[in-house]
Amino acid sequence: MQALSSVDLDVRRGEFLTLLGPSGCGKSTILRLIAGLASPSDGEIIWSGGSRPEIGFVFQDPTLMPWTNVFSNVYLPLRLAGISRPDAAPRVTDMLARVGLGGFEHAYPRELSGGMRMRVSLARPLVAGAPLLLLDEPFAALDEITRFALNDDLLSLQRELNTTIVFVTHSVFESVYLSQRVAIMSPRPGRVAGEIAIKAPEPRGPDFRVNAAFADQSRAVSAALRDAMKASAV
C-alpha cells in the first residue's frame, strides 16, 4: 500500500517544523526517508550542500541500553566516533546537565521515570552535535505535566544549539506550542495538505499556552486538519 503521494516539503535550517496528521498518514515514513532508513520509490530528497548531514533520531519509546548506565548510553555515539571516554566525559556531563539529568550519570534506565528516560534519548544525538534532529512522537506516552516540561526543555535546547528539528505529533496543541511551522498531512496516501506559520513571541514559554494567540492559532491548525480530512474523504 502506498504510504505517501506527491509530498513536497522544505525543511529550513534552524527551524522547528512539525508534521501533524492522523495515524497512518505517512508522518513517520517521512522521517525515515529523511534519515536514510528508507528510500523513496519515486522522487528524491535534495540536501543543501549536496550531502546528508549528521542526523539524530528519537523514537516514541526510549531506545536505551538497559545493561549500562546513563553516562554510557549518552556516550555511545561519541564512542562509535572514536572519541575516548575521558575526552568525551566533559561533553557527556554537560549535555546531561542541559537535559536536566545532572547527577544521574551512574543511574540505570530501570531506575529512571519515563520522562527521564526520554531525556537520555534526547541527550544522546545532541551530544554528538547532530545539526538535524528527527523526533517521532517522543512525548506521546508521557503524562501531561512531564510532557509540558519536556516541551519547554526541547525549545530551550533548540535555541542553545541551533538545531533543526522535524517533529511528529498527533496533538494540535503541541504542534502550535513548539513549532515555527506546521505541515498538515492528509490521510493515506499522505501528502502535505497545507502549511501554517505559527506566530509567537520568542523565546516561548508557559505564558504562551494561556495567551489568546495560542488559542487562535490552535483553532486555525485544527480547522486546517479537519479540512484535510474532509477533502481526502471526497
N, C-alpha and C positions, 0 to 999 in steps of 0.2 A: 504494500500500500504506500502511495506517495505521501511523504511527510510534509514537504514544502513545495510551493509553486510561485515562481516569479518573485522571489524575495530580492528587494533592492534596498540595501541598508548601509549607511555610512556610520562608522564609529570614529568620533573625533578625539584627537589626542587630549588627555586630561579631563575628559568629561565623565559624568555618571549617567549611563544610558540604561534604562530598564526595559525589558521585554515583558509585556503584560498580555495575558490571554488565557483562554480556558485550557484545561488538561488536554493533552494530545494534539496541540496546535503546532508543535514543532519548535517551541522555545529552547528546549534542551538540545535538540538537534542542531540548532544554530550555534550554540556554544561548542558542541563537539566539532562542528565544521571549522569554527574559528580556531579551536585548539589543535586542529590537525588530527583528531581522533577518528574522524570520518572524512570521506572525500565526496564532493558534490557529484551527482550523476550528470549534471548539466550546469553550465555557467562556471564562474571562477571567483576566487577571493583574491583581491588585489591589495597588497600591502604598501604603505608609504615607505619609500626607501628600498622596496623590492624584495625584502625577505621578512619572514615571520619573526617577530621579537620574542623574547623570553616571556612565557605566559604562565600565570598561576591559575589553578583551577580549584575551587572549593565546592564540594558537593553538599547535598542536604544532610547526609549522615557524615559525621566526622570520620575521616579515614586515617585513624591514628594506629600506630603500632602498640598493641596493648602490653607487650612484653618489656617495653622500655619507658623511660621517664619523659617528662615534658621537654626537658632540655634536649634530649636525644631526638625526639620527634621533630623539634623545630630545627635542629642542626642537620637533619637528613639531607636537604638539597645542597648545603654547603659541603658536606662530606662527599656527596656524589660529584661535586665540582672540584674535589681535590684539596679543599681547604682543611688544614689540621684543626683538631678540636681546640687547642689553646688559642690559635689565631682567630677561630670563629667565636670563641666564648664571649667577647665583648658585644659582638653583633647580636648573638642569640639573647643575651641578657637584656640588652637594650630593647629588642623587639618584644620580648615578654613583658617588660615594663610598659611599653607602649600599648599593648593589648590588655593591660590590667592584670597580668599574671606574675608580677614581680614577687619573688619569694617562693614560687611554685615549681622551680626548676627540677626538683627531685621528686615531685609527685608523679604518680602513675595515672593513666587515663581512668582507670576504675575508681580512683579516689576523687574525681572531679565531677561537678554537675554538668548537665547538658550544655549550658551556656559557656562554661569554662572550656569544655572540650572543643566547642566551636571557635573559641578564641585561639586555641592552639592551632586549629586548622587554618585560621586566618594568618597567624604569625608565620607559618611555615613558608608559603610562597612569598610573603612580604620580606622575610629576612634575606631571601636570595635576590631581592631587588627587581622582581618582575615588574616591568612597566605596565603590563596589561593583566588585569585580574578578572576572571570569569567566575561568577557566583550563581550556582543553580539552587535556588530556594534554600539558602543556608539557614534561615531562621524559622522555617515553616513549622518545625516540631517543637518550638520553644514557647513558653508562656509569654503573655503579653508584656509583662514588666521586663523580663530578660530581653525580649525582642526589641523593645524600645531602647533599652540601654545599649544593645549591640548596634542598632541603627545609628545612634549618636556616635559611638566609638568608631564605626566604619567611616562616617563622614569626616571625623577628625583625622583618621589615618590617611584618608584620601587627600585631604588638604596638606598634611605634613609631607607626604611622599609624592604628591602629584601623580598618583596612579590613575590610569584609565580603567574604568570599571564597567563591565557589562553584567547586569544583574537580572535574574529571572524571578518573578513572583506572581502569585495569583491575587495579591492584595492591592486594590486600588489605592488605599491609604498609604501603604508602604511605598508604592511606586511614586506617589506625589511627594512624600516626605523626603525621599532620598535623591531624586533624580533631577538632572538638568533637562532631560528629555525622556519622554515615554513613547515607546513604539508599541502600538496596539496591534495584536495579532488576531487574525481571523481563525476559525476552526479549520481542521484538516481538510484538504492540504493547506497548511499555514502560509500566510502571506502577511506583509505589513500593510494593514488596512488604513493606517494613519499614524501621524506623529504629533505629539503635543509638547511644546516647550513649557517647562514649569518655571514660573517666575516667583522667586522667593528671596528674602534678604539673606545675605551671606556674611558670616557663617551661619548656617541654620542651627537651630537648637529647639528645645522643647516648647518655647513660646510659639514657634511656627505651627505646632499642632493645634493650638487653640485660637489661631488667627483666622479671621474671616476669609482671607485669601486662600488659606489651605482648604477650607470647606468649599469655596467656589471652584477651585481647580480640581478637587476630588470629584465634584459633581460633573465637571466637564469631561474628565477622564472616564468616569463611569458611563456617561451618556455615549461617548465615543466607542467604548467597549460594547455597549448594548447595541449600537447601530451596526457594528461589525458583525455581531452575532446574528442580527436580523437579516443583513444583506447576504450572509452565507447560506441562510435557510431558504432564500427565494429561489 
